[in-house]
Amino acid sequence: MVTIVPPSREEIHAAYLEGEEAVVALFAQVINDFAQGLYYLQARIQELEDQTAKNSRNSSKPPSSDGLKKPRPKSQRKPSGKKTGGQPGHEGHTLKAVEHPDHVEVHPAEKCVHCRASLIEVSATGYAARQVFDLPPVRIEVTEHRAEVKCCPACGQTNTAPFPVAVTQPVQYGPQIKAQAVYLNQDHFVPLERTAQILTDFYAQPMAEATIIAACQEVGDQIEPVHDAVKEHLIRTPDVVHFDETGMRVEGKLYWDHVASTAEVTYLEAHEKRGAQALEDIGIYPNREGPVAHDGYKSYYQFDDLIHVLCNAHHLRELEFVYEQYKQEWADDLSKLLKEIKKAVEVAGQQGQTSLSQVQLVDFDSRYDELIQKGYDANPPPDEPPPKKRGRKKQTKPQNLLDRLRDHKQEVLAYMYDFKVPFDNNQAERDLRMVKLKQKVSGCMRTKAGAALFCRIRSYTSTARKNDCSALAALRMAFLGSPFYPSVLQSQSGGLAE
């Protein structure tokens, strides 16, 4: 903050007595102080206006930060012209009658609805059928395993048959109900007490919270090899791997949940740091040789020899902010150009092409450069700061964005040159979304071990869903000692598969 102190009466009088030069010098000092104060005031006003103008639609702020002033939804998508609902060729999920129902109930016609005559002795000429789909009464089934005990006639020793590997206790829960407990608690974020209550209401079998915790730990141990295999795959795959992070509370402190993912696998890990130290400790990002997609956070650039791909969904939001807040046309034009290139890539891919034509590439490239130059023309370099100001002037939001779009042009337009490169980093953001929902439900993770366990189980169920295996089925497989491995990991897992 700059405080402007006007000259006192004594200072003005002293300058007056010294003559014209002293008065001019005093006024020059006053004007300079005023200019410096105005300089800071304008910068501060612009900064505050930018802060109030930002929301989840035109910046990277999360929707939860919008509060009661949540903006009207405004999608980047354009109307397709199609009617709402399922499109031609879409496989519907309408409830359809089955040919062989499990049960049949016949309802007799006893009286004529017209003349009230009795129809009890009249044979039916046909039936009008309606089918009701419902669940049968559900109850726990108890299976008692009895191991035979025999005395050997040859040596006289007593022999007891072995129990199945999964049967280890005198009384225990089976894999199906334990899978459901973990599914509710870890995959749908139902608190322990409510999970126990749901299972009690469903099956009339009370389950202790400690039993649910033990089941979560058991499945966590079973899927650890899958988690490690996913990590190794993400290091070695030549496909683009998406990276992102989001804050989470662990033991009352700010931690960060990091994700590395593709369309086939998900890897989540909690760390107390957000930046380069966390990436180094997790060990996927710095050991990659293939392309990495991210949102441009500075820590992602602290590792050499990586092929970077920037998220253009972030750029579209920032360009929208510049267009709305600063009324600069180049930002809207550049946003339209990025989406035009995306559409051209999609059309070319649908036509079986593997790249855009050279004419298209040159045209898009030159138009990109022209719009960046228009942006710089609308945002000239800052003037030298007034005297006594140390360092260079802080740049505006448009200037910072322009520098990034210019300096990382190849990373912004990577999707234009390589059709395997995505337009955005939405894959990572989708894989992190449930972490934020977990935090909304639970508030925080009470222990580091609990946070690590949640990340491991969530990684496993997310990977299963990506490979058309239900999370519940995958959890049951883990309890049976044969966890689900997606096809991309089967070679690494020694052939273990679903």
N, C-alpha and C positions, 0 to 999 in steps of 0.2 A: 504494500500500500504506500502511495506517495502522498505526503502531507505538504500542502502549499501554505507557507507562512508569509503573509504580506509584510512589507517593511513597516517599521514603527514610525510614529510621528517624528521621533528624534532623528531616525535615519533619513527621513525625507527632508527634514529641516537642515541637517548637516550637508546633504547633497546640494540643497538650494544655496547654502552659503558658499560651497566650493565652486559653484558656477555651472555653466551649461553642460560641460562634458560629464560632470559627476551625475547630473540629473538624467542625462541620456543613458549613462551606464546603469543607473539604478533601474530605469524603466526597461532596459534590455534584459536585465536579470529577472525582473518580474514577469516579462513576457515569456522568457525561456522556461521559468518555473511553471507558468500556466500551461505552456505547450506540452511540457513533460507530464503534468497532471492529466491533461486532456488525452494524451497518448495512452496512458494507462487506463483511463476511464473508458475510452472507446473499446480497447481490447477486452476489458472486463465485461462490458455490456454485451459485446459479441459472444464472449464465452458463455455467459449466462443464458443468452437467447438460444445458443446452440444446444445447451443442456436441456432447456425446457422444450425445445422442438423435437428432441430425439424420443423415439418410442420403439417398440418391437417391430414396427413395420418398415421404418427407414433407417435402422441401425442394427447393431448386434445385441442390443439389450433384450433380455428374456421377456416374454409376455407377462410374467409375474410382476415385473417392475412397473407395468403400466398403471396399476392401482385402479382407482375409480375413474380415471380419465382415459380409460382404454379406448384407443382410436377405432373408428369404424373399419371393419375388415376391408382390406383392399389387396386382392391377389395380383401377383405379377402375371398370372395366366390371362390369356385372351379368350373370349367366348369361341367355342368350337362350332357352334351352330347346330349341334346335335340335340336331340330331345333328351330329357332327363330319363333316368332309369337304365335298365339293361340294354345294351346295343345288340344289333343283329349278330348272331353267332355266339353270344354269351351263354354259357351253361348256367341255367338257373338253379335255384335250390328250393323250388316250391314243394310243399308236402304232397306226396303222391300216394294213392292207395296201393297196397301190396296185394299180390295174387293169393298168397297163402298166409292169412293172419294167424297169430298165435292162439287166439281165443275167438269163439263165435257165440254171441248171445242172440237168441231168437225172441222177438217181441210179438206175441200173437195178436191178431185182430179179432176182438171178441164181439163187437157190435157194429152194425152198419151205421156210418155217420149220417146217413140220409134218412133211413126209416127206423133205425134203432133195433132192427131184427138181429137175433143171435147168429153169430158166425162161428161158434165154437166147433161145430161138427163139420164145417166146410173146409175142404182141403185148400191149401195155399197154391195159387197158380204162379207165384213168383215172389221175389223179395226186392225191396228197396234197401240198398246197403249204404251204411256210413261207417267210417273207421276212425277210431280214437287212438292216438299215439300217446302213451304215458309210460311211466316207470312202474315196475312192480314194487311191492314193499321190499325195502332193502334192510338187510340185517347182516351182522358179522357172522361169518362162518368160522368155526373153530375146528382145526385139524389136529388131531393128536398123533404124534409120531411115536411108535412103539418099537424099540430096538430089542430084538430077541436076545435072551440070555440063555446060553447053553453050556453044559458041562461036557468037556471032551472025554470020550470013553477011553481014549488011548493014554492020555497023560493025566486026566483028572482035573485039568485047569478050567476055570470059568471063562467063557468068551461072551462079549457083548457086541452086537452088530453096530457098525458105525451109523451115526445120524447123518442126514444130508448136510452138506457144507454150510448152508444158510441157517440151519437150525442149531443154535449155539446156547440157548437159555431154556430153563424149565418152562417158562412162560414168556412169550414175546409176540410182537406185532409182525405181520407179514409185509412183503414188499409193496403190495398194492395200496394198503392204507397208509403206509409210511410215505409212499410217493405222493399221495394226495395231501398229506400234511405239509410236506416240503413245497409242493406245488402252490398251495394256498398261501403259505407264509412267505416264501422267497420269490415266487414268480408273480403273485398277485398282491403282495405286500399286506396281507391280512395279519394284524398283530397276533401274538402268541395266544393271548386269552381268547380272542374271538375265533381263532383257528380251532382251538380245543372245543369251544362251544359249538361251532358248526359241525365238527365231527361227532360230538355227543348227540346233537339234534338229528343228524342224518342216520346214525347207526346205533343209537342208544348205548354207546360204549364210551364212557369218560376217558379222556386221554390227558395225561399230565403235560404241562408246558415243558418240563425237563425232557420228556420223551420226544417232543417235537424238535427241541434243540439238538438232542442226540442224533435224531434222524437227519437233520441238516448237516451235522458234522460227518456222519457216516457217508452220505452221498458226496460231500465235498472231498473226502478221502478217495472215494471210488473214481471220481472224474478227474483227479489231478493229472493222470497221464494224458487225458484228452486235452486239458488246459495247456500242458507243456507242448503237446504236438501242434496245437493251434499256434502257439508262439513261434515255434520253429518254422511252421509253414509261412507265417507272415513275414519272417525274415528273408526267406528264400524265394517266395513267389515272384515271378516277373510282372504280375498284374499290379495295377495301382492299389496301394493300401491307404486307407483313409485314417487320419489322426485328428483327435480333438480332445478336449478336457472340459470338465465342469466342476464347480465347487461343491463340496459336501462337508457336513459337520461330523467329526469323529472325536469322541471323548471331549466334546466341547470346544474343539479347535478346528480351524479351517484346513481341510484336506482337499485333495483334487483327485477326481476319478478320471483316469486316462483311458481312452479307447483306441484300439487299432483294429480295423475290420475291413472285410471285403463283402461281396454279395453272398459268399459261402460261409464265412466264419466270423466270430466276434471274440475279441480279447479285451477284458476290462481289468484294470488294476488300480487300487487306491494308493496314493502317495502324498506325503506331507508337503511336497513341493509341486509347483506348476511347471517350471521351465526346464532348462537344459539338464539340471541335475536329475530330475525325475525321468526324463527321456533316457539318460545314460543308465540309470539304475534299472529301469524296466528292460532295456536292452534290445528292443525291436527297432526303433527308429534309427539309431546311429549305425546299426549293422545292416541296414537295407542297401541293396544295389539297384533295385527297381524304383519306379516313380513313387513319390509320396504326395498325397493330397492333404492340404490343411488350409487354415483361414489366414495365414500370413503372420501369425504371432511371432515376434522376433526370435524367440528361443528356437524355433524350427530352422532358423538359418545359421545356427551356431555349429552345425556339423557339415564338414566339407564333402564334396563328391556325391551329393544327393541330387536326384532329378525332382524338382519341385513342381507341383501343380496347385494353383491357387483357386479358392472357392469363389465362383462368380456370383453365387447367390448373395454373398456379403457385398460384392461390388455393386450389384443392382440396388441393394438397400441404401448403400452410401451415396450412390448417384442420385437416387430419389430424394435423399435428404438435401443434397446440394441444390437440386432443382427446386425443391419446395422452399428451402430456407433462404437461398441466395439468388433465386430466380435466374439461374444461368442455363441457357438453352443447350449448351454443349453437353451438359450432364444427361439431359433427357435423350439427346441424339445418340450419345455413346451407349446408353442403356438399350435403346432400340437396336443399335448395331450389334451388340453382344447377343441379343435374342435372335436377330436376323441370321447371324452366323450359326447359332445353335439350330435354328430351323433348317438351314441349308445342309448342315451335317446330318440331321435326321432324315431328310429327303434323300440325300445321296446314299445313306446306309440302306434305306428301304429299297432303293433301286439296285442294290448289290455292289455299289462302288466302295472302294476302300480309302478314297481320299477325294478332296475337292479338286476341281480343275485348276490349272495354273492361273488362268484368267481370274477365277474367283478368289484365289489366295492373294494375288497381287491387288485386286480391288479392295478386299476387306482390309488388308494390311495398310494400304495407303489411306483409306478412310479412317482407320483407327488413329494413325499418326496425325492426320489433319484435325481430328476432333481433340486430341491431346493438345495440339498447338493452340487451338481455339480456347481451350481451357486455360492455358498459360497466358494467352492474351487478355482473358477476362480476369486473371489473377496475377498481376505483375509482381515481381519480387518485392519484398518489403523494403521501405525506405530505411535509411540508417536511423537507429534510435537516437533520441535526444541526448545531449551530453549527460554524463554521469550514469548512463545506462550501460551495464556490463553485459557482454555477450550479444549474440544476434537476436533479432526480434523473433518471437514465437510465430510460427506459420499458422495460417488459417486451415480449417478443415478441407476446403477445396484444394489448397496447395499441397497438403500432405497426401491427399488421395491422388492427385496428379503425379506427384513424385513416385508413388508406388506403382501406378499404372504404367508410367514411362519406364522406370528402372526394371520392372519385372514383366515386361510386355510378353516375352516368350512363355512365361508361366501362366499369364492371364489367358493367352490364346492357345494354350497347349491342346485344348479339345478341338481346335480348328485343324491342326496338323496331324493329329493321331486320333482316329475314331474310337480307340479303346480308352481314351482319357475322358473322364466324366466332366460335365459342365460345372458341377458344384461339388461340395463336400457333404451333401445331405445324408449320405450313407452313415457317416460317423455321427452326425447329429441325431439321426433316427435311433441309432444304437445307444445313445446317451440319454434319450428322452425318458426312458423308464427309471433311470437313476434319479432324475429330478422328481418324478412322481413318488418314488420310494421316500425321498427326503420330505416331501410334502406330507406323506402319511405318517412317517415315523419321527420327523423332526431332526433326528441325527442317528448316527451309529454309536452305540455305547462303548464299543471296544474296537481296537484295531483288528483283532482276530475276526470279529463279526463282520467288519467291513470287507476284509479279504475273502471271507467265506461267501458273502453276498455277491461279490464281483465274480468269483469263480462259478457259482451256480448260475448266475445270470448270463455269463458268457456261454455256458453249456446249453441252457435252454434256448437262448437266442440262436446259437449255431444250429441246434436241432430244427427249429422252426424254419430257418433259411434253407434247410435241406428236406422240407416236407415231412418231417417227423414231429409229432406232437410233443410238447414239453412233458406232458404227463407220462407218455409212453417212454420217453428218453430217461426220465427219472426212475421209472420202474426197472428199466434195463440196467441202470446203474446199481440199484439195490440187489439185482440178481447177479451182479459181478461181471456183467458184460456191457459196459457203457457204450452209448451211441458214438460212432465215428463217422463223420461225413466222408463221401467218396474221395474228396481231395486229400484226406489224411490217411486213407487206408493203407497206402504204400508205406507211410511213415510208422504206422501202428502194427506192422507185421501181419497185415491182412485182417485185422479185427474189423468187423463191420456190423451193421445192424442185424 
